[in-house]
Amino acid sequence: NLAALRAKWNTNPNGWEKFRVDDAGDGYVGLYSLANNRYVSTDNTRSDKMLRAAWATGSGDWEKFTWVPLGGAGYALRSKATGKYVTTDV
């Protein structure tokens, strides 16, 4: 099971759509999946840099993100491992 993250199915948050935001230190956050008790990781071994909540039980560089304020109530999420922003593949 790759436990890939997708933003394309549910319109209401159920068990699989619930995450906890943890302080990962040095201004970073970790996203912890309440469905499987794993941190969201940037899979830096793949060319597509897919996000996964499959293996990490702690926050290394692949599990660290920063919130980037966009003004108003909007934020972007940037991966420490790649320096790139998280996006939805529609």
N, C-alpha and C positions, 0 to 999 in steps of 0.2 A: 504494500500500500504506500503510495507516494504522498498521500495527505496534502495534495496541492490545494492552494487557496484559489477560490473563484468568487467573483462578484457577479453572479448571473442567475441564481435560482430563486431564492426565497425573498419575499417582500416583507416578511415579519421575522424578527430574530427568535430562533428556537435554540436548542442546545448547541448545535453546531456553529451558530453565529455569535456565540458569546465569548468574549476575551477579557482578560484582566490586563490593565496597563501597569507594568512594574517599573520601578526606578532601576535602571541598569548602570547607573553611575556616570560621572563626567558629562551630564546633560543628555544622556541617551535613555531611551525607554525600551523595554521588552514587551512583546505582546504574547500573553500566555493563554493558550486555548483551554477553555474550561471543559471542552468535549473530550480531550484525550490527555490533558495534563502535560503538554509539550509547548515549548516556545516556538513562535513563528521564526523561521530561518530564511535567509536569502540563500538559495542553493547555488553557491558560487562555482560549483563544478560543471554546471550546464551553461551553454551559450545563451539560453533565454532567461537565466537568472530567476527562475520560478520561485515563488514563495511557498514554503512548506511548513506544516506543523506536524512533523513526523518523528524527529529523533531527539531534539535538544531538550534536556531537562534543566539547563542553566543558560546564562546569557554570555556567550562569547561574541566576537566581532560580527559573526554572521547573524546573530540574533539581536543586534542593537540598531535602533532607529532614532532619528530626531524628528520632532514636530517642527515644521516650518510654517510660521504664521503667514496667511495670505490676505489678511485684513478681514474685518467683520468677524464672522464665526467660522471662516474657512481655514483649514490647515492642510498641508501636504506632509507626506511621510517619506523620509529619505533613509536609505540603507547605509550603514557605516561601511559595510564590506565592499560595496560597489560605488558609493557616492551618488547613486541614481535614485530617482523618485519611484515610489510604488505606484503602479497604474492598473487600471482595469482592462483586461483583454476582452472586448465585447465581440 
